[in-house]
Amino acid sequence: MPSTRRRAGSLCGTLSDTSTIGVGSVADIGTSSEGVSMGRYQRTKGANWERQIVNDLRDYGFDAQRCAPLQTDGLPWPDVLADPLWIECKVGKRPPIIKGMDQAMEHCPIGRIPTVVHKQDRQQPLVTLRWADFLDLLKEWRERAE
């Protein structure tokens, strides 16, 4: 069976692991954070969504980084890190927003804002965050405007 080499870059920290996976093998079936089996299409769709979020944030001047390479170490990492945001990205027919927010709040360190950027298929992207965090952002925005 042919194999492809995949290098996990140091996007969200220092990681330089090179691994080989078989194309069309059992390694191509992943598991989502909800424990549901995912195929290659769903993983690719999710990864592309994460990359779009990173690129959009960078276009607005944020130092955004995709943390997928670090999620294999067993430690809690967000999908995207853009200081001060701890971002979980969800995309699909019915993206699991509440589960994404629970995941972000469970692992988010103090000083960061747990956030879910979600997009239902063929719809506009939306952002979910805690009400208190939203009010803090509004307060900061108003203070800068004065």
C-alpha positions as a LaTeX table, in Angstrom:
\begin{tabular}{lrrr}
\hline
Residue & $x$ (\AA) & $y$ (\AA) & $z$ (\AA) \\
\hline
Met1 & 0.00 & 0.00 & 0.00 \\
Pro2 & 1.47 & 3.43 & $-0.91$ \\
Ser3 & 2.21 & 5.81 & 1.88 \\
Thr4 & 2.54 & 9.55 & 2.19 \\
Arg5 & 4.87 & 11.46 & 4.45 \\
Arg6 & 3.29 & 14.08 & 6.59 \\
Arg7 & 5.35 & 16.61 & 8.50 \\
Ala8 & 3.76 & 18.36 & 11.43 \\
Gly9 & 5.25 & 21.85 & 11.48 \\
Ser10 & 5.78 & 24.09 & 14.46 \\
Leu11 & 2.60 & 26.08 & 13.92 \\
Cys12 & 1.49 & 26.35 & 17.53 \\
Gly13 & 4.64 & 25.60 & 19.47 \\
Thr14 & 7.75 & 23.57 & 18.88 \\
Leu15 & 7.02 & 20.27 & 17.25 \\
Ser16 & 8.93 & 18.68 & 14.42 \\
Asp17 & 7.57 & 15.18 & 14.11 \\
Thr18 & 7.58 & 13.28 & 10.86 \\
Ser19 & 5.19 & 10.37 & 10.59 \\
Thr20 & 4.22 & 7.96 & 7.86 \\
Ile21 & 0.64 & 6.91 & 7.36 \\
Gly22 & $-0.84$ & 4.51 & 4.85 \\
Val23 & $-3.25$ & 5.88 & 2.29 \\
Gly24 & $-6.61$ & 4.14 & 2.55 \\
Ser25 & $-5.60$ & 2.37 & 5.75 \\
Val26 & $-7.23$ & 2.27 & 9.16 \\
Ala27 & $-5.12$ & 5.34 & 10.00 \\
Asp28 & $-7.41$ & 7.32 & 7.68 \\
Ile29 & $-10.36$ & 6.88 & 10.03 \\
Gly30 & $-10.24$ & 9.34 & 12.92 \\
Thr31 & $-12.39$ & 10.06 & 15.92 \\
Ser32 & $-13.94$ & 13.41 & 16.64 \\
Ser33 & $-13.90$ & 15.04 & 20.06 \\
Glu34 & $-17.41$ & 13.64 & 20.54 \\
Gly35 & $-16.12$ & 10.08 & 20.03 \\
Val36 & $-17.85$ & 9.73 & 16.65 \\
Ser37 & $-15.92$ & 8.05 & 13.88 \\
Met38 & $-14.91$ & 10.49 & 11.13 \\
Gly39 & $-13.83$ & 9.75 & 7.59 \\
Arg40 & $-11.16$ & 11.49 & 5.57 \\
Tyr41 & $-13.66$ & 13.94 & 4.02 \\
Gln42 & $-14.86$ & 15.23 & 7.41 \\
Arg43 & $-11.31$ & 15.60 & 8.72 \\
Thr44 & $-10.22$ & 17.43 & 5.57 \\
Lys45 & $-13.28$ & 19.70 & 5.73 \\
Gly46 & $-12.51$ & 20.51 & 9.38 \\
Ala47 & $-8.82$ & 21.14 & 8.69 \\
Asn48 & $-9.68$ & 23.43 & 5.77 \\
Trp49 & $-12.10$ & 25.34 & 8.01 \\
Glu50 & $-9.36$ & 25.78 & 10.65 \\
Arg51 & $-6.96$ & 27.06 & 7.97 \\
Gln52 & $-9.58$ & 29.55 & 6.74 \\
Ile53 & $-10.07$ & 30.84 & 10.30 \\
Val54 & $-6.30$ & 31.27 & 10.73 \\
Asn55 & $-5.98$ & 33.09 & 7.40 \\
Asp56 & $-8.92$ & 35.39 & 8.15 \\
Leu57 & $-7.49$ & 36.27 & 11.57 \\
Arg58 & $-4.05$ & 36.92 & 10.07 \\
Asp59 & $-5.65$ & 39.22 & 7.49 \\
Tyr60 & $-6.86$ & 41.30 & 10.45 \\
Gly61 & $-3.42$ & 41.42 & 12.07 \\
Phe62 & $-3.71$ & 38.58 & 14.60 \\
Asp63 & $-0.89$ & 36.11 & 15.15 \\
Ala64 & $-3.15$ & 33.11 & 14.62 \\
Gln65 & $-1.82$ & 29.57 & 14.59 \\
Arg66 & $-3.42$ & 26.23 & 13.86 \\
Cys67 & $-2.63$ & 23.77 & 16.66 \\
Ala68 & $-3.56$ & 20.45 & 15.04 \\
Pro69 & 0.02 & 19.07 & 15.15 \\
Leu70 & 0.10 & 19.51 & 18.92 \\
Gln71 & $-3.23$ & 17.77 & 19.53 \\
Thr72 & $-1.53$ & 14.39 & 19.20 \\
Asp73 & 0.50 & 14.81 & 22.40 \\
Gly74 & $-2.47$ & 14.15 & 24.72 \\
Leu75 & $-2.49$ & 17.69 & 26.09 \\
Pro76 & $-5.45$ & 20.00 & 25.56 \\
Trp77 & $-4.87$ & 22.37 & 22.64 \\
Pro78 & $-7.41$ & 24.51 & 20.81 \\
Asp79 & $-7.96$ & 24.12 & 17.08 \\
Val80 & $-6.69$ & 27.67 & 16.62 \\
Leu81 & $-4.79$ & 29.94 & 18.98 \\
Ala82 & $-5.00$ & 33.71 & 18.42 \\
Asp83 & $-4.15$ & 35.64 & 21.57 \\
Pro84 & $-6.32$ & 36.15 & 23.61 \\
Leu85 & $-8.72$ & 33.69 & 21.93 \\
Trp86 & $-8.77$ & 29.93 & 22.55 \\
Ile87 & $-10.72$ & 28.82 & 19.47 \\
Glu88 & $-12.53$ & 25.59 & 18.70 \\
Cys89 & $-13.65$ & 25.38 & 15.05 \\
Lys90 & $-16.79$ & 23.49 & 14.06 \\
Val91 & $-18.18$ & 23.07 & 10.54 \\
Gly92 & $-20.81$ & 20.83 & 9.00 \\
Lys93 & $-24.50$ & 20.21 & 8.48 \\
Arg94 & $-25.17$ & 20.66 & 12.22 \\
Pro95 & $-21.95$ & 21.77 & 13.94 \\
Pro96 & $-21.86$ & 20.81 & 17.65 \\
Ile97 & $-21.67$ & 24.33 & 19.07 \\
Ile98 & $-22.45$ & 23.54 & 22.70 \\
Lys99 & $-20.01$ & 20.61 & 22.77 \\
Gly100 & $-17.39$ & 22.85 & 21.17 \\
Met101 & $-17.95$ & 25.53 & 23.81 \\
Asp102 & $-17.81$ & 22.95 & 26.61 \\
Gln103 & $-14.52$ & 21.71 & 25.15 \\
Ala104 & $-13.10$ & 25.25 & 24.90 \\
Met105 & $-14.15$ & 26.19 & 28.45 \\
Glu106 & $-12.83$ & 22.95 & 29.93 \\
His107 & $-9.31$ & 23.41 & 28.56 \\
Cys108 & $-8.96$ & 27.19 & 28.21 \\
Pro109 & $-6.29$ & 28.62 & 30.54 \\
Ile110 & $-6.90$ & 31.74 & 32.62 \\
Gly111 & $-6.35$ & 34.88 & 30.60 \\
Arg112 & $-7.70$ & 33.47 & 27.34 \\
Ile113 & $-11.24$ & 33.67 & 25.97 \\
Pro114 & $-12.91$ & 30.34 & 25.10 \\
Thr115 & $-14.49$ & 30.77 & 21.67 \\
Val116 & $-16.22$ & 28.62 & 19.07 \\
Val117 & $-16.14$ & 29.67 & 15.42 \\
His118 & $-18.79$ & 27.60 & 13.67 \\
Lys119 & $-20.27$ & 27.38 & 10.22 \\
Gln120 & $-23.24$ & 25.40 & 9.06 \\
Asp121 & $-22.92$ & 24.15 & 5.47 \\
Arg122 & $-23.65$ & 26.92 & 2.95 \\
Gln123 & $-24.27$ & 29.49 & 5.72 \\
Gln124 & $-22.34$ & 32.43 & 7.14 \\
Pro125 & $-19.78$ & 31.74 & 9.90 \\
Leu126 & $-20.79$ & 32.64 & 13.45 \\
Val127 & $-18.91$ & 33.07 & 16.71 \\
Thr128 & $-20.00$ & 31.85 & 20.14 \\
Leu129 & $-18.48$ & 33.05 & 23.39 \\
Arg130 & $-19.55$ & 33.55 & 26.97 \\
Trp131 & $-21.79$ & 36.54 & 27.69 \\
Ala132 & $-19.35$ & 37.94 & 30.27 \\
Asp133 & $-16.49$ & 37.75 & 27.75 \\
Phe134 & $-18.65$ & 39.49 & 25.14 \\
Leu135 & $-19.45$ & 42.30 & 27.59 \\
Asp136 & $-15.73$ & 42.66 & 28.43 \\
Leu137 & $-14.92$ & 42.98 & 24.72 \\
Leu138 & $-17.63$ & 45.61 & 24.28 \\
Lys139 & $-16.33$ & 47.53 & 27.29 \\
Glu140 & $-12.77$ & 47.46 & 25.94 \\
Trp141 & $-13.96$ & 48.53 & 22.49 \\
Arg142 & $-15.95$ & 51.44 & 23.96 \\
Glu143 & $-12.96$ & 52.58 & 26.09 \\
Arg144 & $-10.71$ & 52.61 & 23.03 \\
Ala145 & $-13.29$ & 54.61 & 21.06 \\
Glu146 & $-13.41$ & 57.38 & 23.71 \\
\hline
\end{tabular}
